[in-house]
Amino acid sequence: MARAITAEYTLNPPASSGQTLVSKKHTFEVGGASPNEDHYKLLRESIARARDEVGAELTVWRDKVGKAELSKETKKAAKNEEEDEEEGDGDGDDV
């Protein structure tokens, strides 16, 4: 039985981003001819490859979708700030 690490994810971006549902699955083999041959070293290398590849893909996705989400958050924060200003009674006795 081959030793491997599997990383799988499904992204469901907001409709406003124009992106479609993304689902990916990666398998990273843990090398070595024998089970005892530097198992942990080879395992760390496979984990590093998985982290780098999946991380690069997620960074691209974040950059595409993140700007749309950031503009939503900025608008929401500004709206909340305006509502907070309207709620004050203006007499300065807010203790």
Number of C-alpha atoms within 10 A of each C-alpha: 3 8 13 15 13 12 15 10 11 10 13 10 18 13 9 9 13 11 14 11 11 11 10 11 10 14 13 17 18 19 18 15 9 8 9 8 11 11 15 11 13 15 19 12 16 19 19 13 14 19 13 12 14 17 12 12 12 14 13 11 15 14 10 15 17 15 12 15 15 11 11 11 12 10 11 11 12 11 11 11 11 10 11 10 10 10 8 11 9 9 6 7 7 7 3
